[in-house]
Amino acid sequence: MLHLAIAELDIQAARRDVLPFVKDSSKLEVWSADFFSALVDMIQTK
């Protein structure tokens, strides 16, 4: 379910949305569908 949401996410729009709150915008360069999918894969649920 999260993977589908990530696949449909407009990463560029998300970057623009959070940019005013981030001091170092280069930190957002890692943001991609693959990056967020990898994070979801690391989430352990009980």
N, C-alpha and C positions, 0 to 999 in steps of 0.2 A: 504494500500500500504506500509506504513512504517512497519507495523507488519510483513508483508511477508519478507521484507528486513532484519529485525531483526532476524527472524526465520532462514534465510539463512546465517547470519553473523557468521564468525569464531571468536568467542569471544577471544580465546587464541591468535590468530594471531593479533587481534586488540590490545590486551594488549602488545604484543611484539612490535608492531609498535609505541605505545606511551610511552613505558617504558623509553626511553632515555630522555624524556622531563618532567618526573614526579619525584619530589624529594622524595616522600614517596610512594613507590610501594604498600604498604598495602592498599592505597586508591583505588586501582584497583580491590581488592578482591570482591567488591560488584558487579562488572560488570558481568551480566548474561543476557540471553535473557529475563527473567522475569523482571529484573531491567529496561532494556531499553524499554520494552513494557509498563511498568508502567509509565515511563516518557512520552511516546507517548500519553498515555491515559490522562495525565495531561495537555497536550498542548491544549490550547483553540484557535480555529480559528474563524475568523469573516466572 
